[in-house]
Amino acid sequence: MLRKILNLLVEKQIKDVVCTEDILKSIDGQDKEYIEANFNMQIFNDLRSATFFSNGEVNSSNKPVILIIKGEFLPNIYTGITEAWFQRSNINIISIFEKYDEIKVEYLERCIPDILTIYDDGIEEYKNTIYKFIDNNMPALINIKYTLKLEEKSDYTSIINMLDSIVKNTVDVFIYNFKNESKNNISIKNIEPKYKYGILSKYMGYITAKEKKSLLIMPYELLKIDLNIFNNRYINENVKIIIYKGKEQNNIEEWIKDNKIEILKTEKIDEKIFKKFWDLNKASVLIVEEEK
């Protein structure tokens, strides 16, 4: 279905697609190749940035733009798409859902006048409606059902076992997309991928409210969608974050250091490095450059 809709847009000479890295990792390989072959692509890590970029692209080129996103992240485009509504920008959003009963988009009607949900694999009956969307100077939303590749879960068993022997059940541990259920006494709060936007912000808010040391474990790539929170007057010694990083990933640690946060690095985590990190009397980040 995705390719059929995109083919209609190709016929209308629409050439610009904006999407996020996680979309390209999640869609079918043939769909990805089709997009790469037929469109000019702009790829972002942060969906919110992608939305504002789409708005700017429409305004500068005076041509429609396609924005492809996962349906579960639609709330994160609300601010950007409201701005597009004010500016009458023709952003055609293709929103991908795993299940039809997850398609609840009524709240977007205030800023997206044209919303279409396609419930079958036939495109002909929707063709004229989609063409009208393209001709309107307003954002439009097309919801489809599509089987996405699931984001791979992370196995942090070794570090959880270590925490059990060092901190016991005295702290809360927040983990992004955790693979295993904990069989020890650590209080683990698993953060599902649909909540990945604002992980750091929510964690900082929790630290401020609880006023106790707590741990966040997350992959390095999520830093890029919530990095500004480190410029925060309320950061204190209770902030403890472990970040797993692939060796090929770009370094953005200088931004963290500039905000008076201690950074420690290790290729393999063990009790010695963890205790040094944990006992520091200041906000600290431990970057682990190893496979999870």
Secondary structure, 3 states (H helix, E strand, C coil): CHHHHHHHHHHCCCCEEEEEHHHHHHCCHHHHHHHHHHCEEEEECCHHHHHHHHHHHHHHHCCCEEEEEEHHHHHHHHHHHHHHHHCCCCEEEEEEECCHHHCCCHHHHHCCCEEEECCCCCCHHHHHHHHHHHHCCCCEEEEEECCCCCCCCECCHHHHHHHHHHCCCCCEEEEECECCCCCCCCEEEEECHHHCCCHHHHHHHHHHHHCCCEEEEEEHHHHHHCHHHHCCCCCCCCEEEEEECCCCCCCCHHHHHCCCCEEEEECCCCHHHHHHHHHCCCCEEEEECCCC
